[in-house]
Amino acid sequence: MGERLSNEEVVRRYGTASAAADLEALAALRHSDWQVTWPQSGERVHGNEAFAEIVRNYPGGTPRTTLSRIIGAEDRWVVTAGNTILRVVGSGDFWWAEWQVTYPDGAMYLCVDLIELRDGLVARETVYWAAPFDAPAWRAPWVETR
């Protein structure tokens, strides 16, 4: 990567690479200890190569992913008495993203990806999936639907 990116830029580039299924770009933005946990299936993936094999071997082809939004704390900087600019350690290392994933069989899920950064790279993710459902009619008087 060369230049030092802000954590926000790392996460935004990561989201773009994820949506494009760009395995090379994802690997470049991941920490060497990267792992992802999928709590609903009880699985944990360790490392880029294992993840790449899952993507390459997905039945019916790679799922289509659309990034909805990314949320997190921007990096914080301070100026010391000697006019030195320092990044405040630990600030902006936790982000989350919302995704819509459509699988080759047509099933669509809404996802939340909890993203933790270390050393300016994505180190750990926890991803939750939920299938959309119709709102129950009994709540209609109190809600707005899309």
N, C-alpha and C positions, 0 to 999 in steps of 0.2 A: 504494500500500500504506500510506502514511502512517507508522505506527509502525515502529520498527526491530525486526525479528524476529531471534531467534537463528538461526544457520545450521541448527541441527537443525529448528526450526520451519519455516524456508523449505523444507527438503528434504521434510519430512513433508507440508506443504501441496502441494508439487510432486507428490509421489507420489499424493496424493488427487486432484489435478486431472488427472494422467495417466491414472489408472484410470477417471475419469469422462469422459475425452476432452473436458475443459473447456478449449478452446483459448484463451479469454479469460483464464482464471486462469493458465494456463501462461505466456502472454505477459507477464503482470504480474509473474511470478516470475523471468523471464529477463533477463539482462544484455543490453544493446543489441548486444553482439558475440557473442551466443549462437550456438553451432553444435553439431551432433551428427555423430559419425562412426560409420559402420556398417562395421567392418573386413571382415566376411565378404563383403559385396557391393562393397566398394571405394568406397562413396559417402560424401559429406559434404554435409550440409544447412546452409546459411547463412541464419539468420534465421527469425523466426516465420511470416512469410507463406508462405515456401516450404514449411515444415513443415505449416502449415494446409492448403495446397493438396494435399499428399500425403494427408493424413487425409481431406479432403473427396472426393478422387477415387479412394480405395482401391477396387479392384474387389470388388463384393459388399457393401460397407459397411465401417464402422469395425471393426477387430479389437477383441475384448473382452480387457481387461487386468485382471489381479488382482495387487495388490502383496503380496508374501510378507513382506519385511522390509527395513528400512533400517538401515545400519550406518555409523557415523562417530564422530569424536572430538567431544565436546561442546565448545562455546565455552569458553575459559578466561579468567578474569578475575583481576586482581591489584589489591591496594590499595597505593597509594604511601605514602610517609612522611607526606604531607600529607592522608591519608585520601581520596584521589581514586581512584575505581574506573576501571580501564582494561581494555579488551579486549586480550588478547595477540594481536598481528598475526600472521596466518598460521596460527593454530590453528583447526582445525575446518573448513578449506576443502575437504577432500576427503571424499566420502561414496560409498557404493555401495548399490545396491538390487537385490533379486531380484524378478523378475516372472514371471508365467505369462501368455503371450499366446495367445489362441485366435483364429485367423483365420476369415473367413467360410466358407472351404471346409472347416472343421473341423480343420485342422492346428493342433497345439499345440506351442509352444516354451517352453523355460525361458530366461530372459534375465538377464543381469547388466548393470547400468547403472552405469558409473563416472561420478560427478558431481563437477565442480569448480566451486566458487563464487568469485566475485570481487565485491567491494563489496556483499556480502550478497545476491547474486542468482546464479542458475544461469547459468554462463558457457559451460561446455563439458561435453559428454557423449560417452562412448564406450560403445556398446551391443553386446553379444555375444549371439547366439542359439544354442541347441542343442536339437535334437530329443531327447526322451526315448527311451530304448531299454531293452529287457529285459536284466536282468543275466545274464551267462553262467552256466550251470549249474556250471561247473568251480570258480567262486569260492564257491559256497554254504557250504562248511565254515568259511569265515573271515569272512563278512559277515552283516550283518543287513539285511533288505529291508523296505521299507514296505508 
